[in-house]
Amino acid sequence: MILSVWTPLLVPLVAAPAARRLADVLPPRWAAWLLTATAALLAACSTAVLCLLAGAGALRLPRWRRSATSCCPWSATR
């Protein structure tokens, strides 16, 4: 699990040198579009991974359960 969690968060570190090389090779218009799309995709993936981590952490919290009578007293059997 550790590798699957940290890999998407570390991909932007690898993408930065690749973006510099592509920016030098491509025409300015295509380079700007590619860099913008890549940044948006990396941000979305990082956000998704952080949400999954937060969800996994939230599942470990103790759950507060109430009995049916304390939740809805009007629905108790008569």
N, C-alpha and C positions, 0 to 999 in steps of 0.2 A: 504494500500500500504506500509505503514511503516514496518509492520511485514514481508511482503513478500520481502522487500529489505534487512532488517537487518538479517533475519534468515540465509541465505546462507553465509553471512559474519561472523556470530558467530559460525557456525558449527565446524570450525577448533578448537575452544576453547574446545568444548566437545570431539572432536576426539583425542586430545592429551592424556588425561588420559586413554581412551580406547586403544590407541596404546601401551602405556606402559604395560598395563595388557596383551594384546595379545602378545607382544614381550617376556614376561616372560613365557607364556604358550606354544607358538609354537616353533618348532625347528628353529634354526637360519636362514636356507635357506628360509623357508616359511615365517618367520617373515620379512626378508629383502624384499622379493617380495611383500608381503602384504602392508608393510609400504610405499614402493616405489609407488605402484599402488594407494594407498589411497592418498598419497601426490600429485601425478599427477592429480587425479580426483578432489581433493579439490582446487588445483590451477586453474584448468580449470573452475570449477564452480564459483570461486571467480572472475576470469577474465571475465566470461560471465556476471555476475551480475554487475560488474563495467562498462562493455561496455553498458549494458542496461541503467544504470544510466546516463552515459554520453550521450547516445542517447536521453533519455528523457529530459535531460537538453538542448541538442542541438535543440530539437524541440521547445523549448520556446524562442529561439533567433529570433529576427525579420528577416524576409526573405527579401533579396534584390531582387527586381523584376525590370526588364528592359522592356521597350516596345519593340515591334518587330523591329521597325525601328532603335533603337539604338543598338540592338543586331546584326542585319544583314541588313545593309543599302542596299545591293544589291538585297534583296528580296522584297523590297517595290513595291507596285503596280505602273505600268507605265501609 
